[in-house]
Amino acid sequence: MSSLARWTYTNTATVKPFLGEDGENGGITYGTEYTIACTWTAEAKQVRDQRGFEFVSAYVIYTEDARPQYLDQILINEPGAPWQQIRARTAWDLSFFNDTTDFKLVT
């Protein structure tokens, strides 16, 4: 973990990676859960997902962990928070600070 992440990403979230859909049964398959370091904010605003569809966000989660992807499920470490689907994922370069790439996940 980078020095910036150690200072800012003091919360955790659990991620279930999306593996695919079962066309016959209509079910969705997820992989083994893992935990990421992050910070988050509850935010209701209109955004676009990876496919260009508009939706109203529930949470914006910031992390330097590159594993969470579009359609994965994420559960932030907040009492009563439900599992959320990652609908948008963006990255930005922090090399100016001699740091690794960070990611913004929107549910």
C-alpha positions in Angstrom: 0.0 0.0 0.0 1.3 3.4 -0.9 2.0 6.2 1.6 -1.0 8.2 0.4 -3.3 5.2 0.5 -2.2 4.3 4.0 -3.2 7.8 5.1 -6.5 8.1 3.2 -7.9 4.5 2.7 -8.7 3.7 6.3 -12.0 1.9 5.7 -12.6 -1.6 4.2 -15.0 -3.1 1.8 -15.7 -6.7 0.7 -15.9 -7.4 -3.0 -17.5 -10.4 -4.8 -16.1 -10.6 -8.4 -18.6 -11.1 -11.2 -17.8 -14.3 -13.1 -20.8 -14.5 -15.4 -24.5 -15.2 -16.0 -26.0 -18.7 -16.2 -28.2 -18.3 -19.4 -30.3 -21.4 -18.6 -31.2 -20.5 -15.0 -30.9 -16.8 -15.1 -28.5 -16.8 -12.2 -25.3 -14.8 -11.7 -22.1 -16.4 -10.6 -19.6 -14.6 -8.3 -16.1 -15.6 -7.3 -14.4 -15.7 -3.9 -14.9 -12.6 -1.8 -11.9 -10.5 -0.9 -11.3 -7.3 1.2 -10.0 -4.0 -0.1 -8.8 -0.8 1.7 -10.9 2.2 0.7 -12.7 5.3 1.6 -16.2 6.1 0.5 -19.0 8.6 0.4 -22.8 8.2 0.1 -23.8 10.2 -2.9 -27.0 10.4 -4.9 -26.2 11.9 -8.2 -26.9 11.1 -11.9 -23.9 9.3 -13.6 -23.3 7.1 -16.5 -22.2 3.4 -16.2 -19.6 1.7 -18.3 -22.1 1.1 -21.1 -23.4 4.7 -21.2 -26.6 4.1 -19.3 -27.6 6.8 -16.8 -28.3 5.8 -13.1 -28.4 7.5 -9.7 -25.4 6.6 -7.6 -25.6 5.3 -4.0 -21.9 5.2 -3.1 -18.6 6.4 -4.5 -15.7 4.3 -3.3 -12.1 5.2 -3.7 -9.3 2.6 -3.6 -5.9 1.9 -5.0 -6.8 -1.8 -5.4 -7.1 -2.6 -9.1 -9.1 -5.8 -8.6 -12.7 -4.5 -8.3 -14.3 -4.3 -11.8 -17.6 -3.3 -13.5 -20.5 -5.6 -12.3 -18.7 -6.9 -9.2 -20.7 -6.7 -6.0 -19.2 -4.5 -3.1 -20.2 -4.2 0.5 -18.8 -1.2 2.4 -18.0 -1.5 6.1 -21.0 0.5 7.3 -23.7 -1.0 9.5 -26.9 -1.7 7.4 -25.2 -1.0 4.1 -26.5 -3.5 1.4 -24.4 -5.2 -1.3 -24.1 -2.8 -4.2 -23.2 -3.5 -7.9 -20.2 -1.6 -9.3 -21.8 0.3 -12.2 -18.8 2.6 -13.1 -15.1 2.3 -12.6 -12.6 5.0 -13.5 -8.9 5.4 -12.8 -6.5 8.3 -12.5 -2.7 8.6 -12.5 -1.0 9.8 -9.4 2.6 9.5 -10.7 3.0 13.2 -10.0 3.0 12.3 -6.3 5.2 9.2 -7.0 2.2 7.1 -6.2 0.2 4.3 -7.8 -3.0 4.6 -9.8 -6.2 5.1 -7.9 -9.7 4.0 -8.8 -13.2 5.4 -8.3 -16.0 2.8 -8.1 -19.6 4.0 -8.3 -22.6 1.9 -7.2 
